[in-house]
């Protein structure tokens, strides 16, 4: 199909990636995708202290680049990846936010190079290097390693943390469908409003911000001691992108194996661009998979609308200032739920992939990786600090390969 050409399908049934509804309905679906991504995408810049409008801008640009690179065959929204939270926080201590952005750029470049390699030789080598027991362990560590950060925010104003966490829990239990999917976003809104009524929100930045202006762009600096902290993120982004392609294949019934490499390249390019401009790295969004599953509309036209809409949204600094004014206590309540959910997502990978923990190799790799990562085993060599996530990742990837090779040789 031509890049900007879709067949109109007014049957009311399944809408394929190369089809679209009428433009008013397509725009409506695109706005749904903006709402779906927003609950998670705005959290990353708030938690990392990156400019929210800049991150949202690059998520919109990244989405459009993704659609172009995947030839309009793979519907996806690229939002902020939670996998960047811990390495950004660690890298800031190494050389400030500019050094952290250098790590984001390096992550994007490496991911794009891996994408080109997948295009050349296929995905099999990745699946051997990153079996579910390894990816599940790494994802679990990336979430639970941040438990201390959640606690530090929470205790600044415990009542705000309690209200936010309780709101998230109640929304997730009582709400259904789309509302349940954005329970963290709704909980933060409730916590924010409670903080406003309690006089705990400083609106000076909101009053000073303009209504319309370009996002604030920041240039990166490159320090290998900071860049090395981002290596585990590459592995997570690989798993997320491959999983996204497989999910779309399952929903649409189309063979998209030829887009595996393109998806990795596209996310790599989008992440690289974001890092160069001051935004957080991106990934394919499960929230938007949920919208497609609910609506049966897989049209990439809706994602063009979502990408363009995110760019428009990013041109309002006052909106970004409102987000940046979120009190630490509210972020603490959200962090307790969010970081825990990321950790449990690792367990979900184990469960859905039926990882056999009666296998001693799987058991020892998962057990040691989780302890190393959560307790933050760290050591320093010169300017380089290998923190808990790095060491846990090395333990999982290298340890699994060695132990599995020994086990196979014995058999």
Buried (B, 14 or more C-beta within 10 A) or exposed (E): EEEEEBEEBEEEEBBBBBBBBEEEBBBBBBBBBBBBBBBBBBBBBBBBEBBBBBBBBBBBBBBBBBBBBBBBBBBBBBBBBBBBBBBBBBBBEBBEBBBBBBBBBBBBBBBBBBBBBBBEEEBEEBEEBBBBBBBBBBBBBBBBBBBEBBBEBBEBBEBBBBBBBBBBBBBBEEBEEBEBBBBBBBBBBBBBBBBEEBEBBEEEBBEEBEEEEEBBEBEBBBBEBBBBBBBBBBBBBBBBBBBBBEBBBEBBEBEBEEBBBBBBBBBBBBBBBBBBBBBBBBBBBBBBBBBBEEBEBBBBBBBBBBBBBBBEBBBBBBBBBBBBBBBBBBBBBBBBBBBBBBBBBBBBBBEEEEBEEEBEBBBBBBEBBBBBBBEBBBEEEEEBBBBBBBBBBBBBBEBBBEBBEEEEEEE
